[in-house]
Amino acid sequence: MKNRKNLLRFGAALGIFLVLFITTVGLCHYHTNEAASDTCQVCHVAHAPLTQSPTFSGLALPLFIGWTVFQPEQSLALAEVLYEASPRAPPTA
């Protein structure tokens, strides 16, 4: 059990380290000369123009059709359990 906890802690620490390493490498990505940035795939994708300009035509509202009231289904098995009358006798004076 102790070995499993240590393994989980090591896995969590390794995962955190990998996430931090990958984000640091992504943020620190740069080139010293312009020719290298022209052929770099990462820089090419980051600076590529959009193929289609985004358009916004407004909010789409749901179409109102009508109200529906759902009735609960009465089960015959529950009818035997639920009583209308009180199971106690009325209080005496």
Summary of the structure (lengths in Angstrom):
residues: 93
radius of gyration: 33.9
end to end distance: 66.7
largest distance: 103.0
contacts: 97
relative contact order: 0.04
helix: 47%
strand: 0%
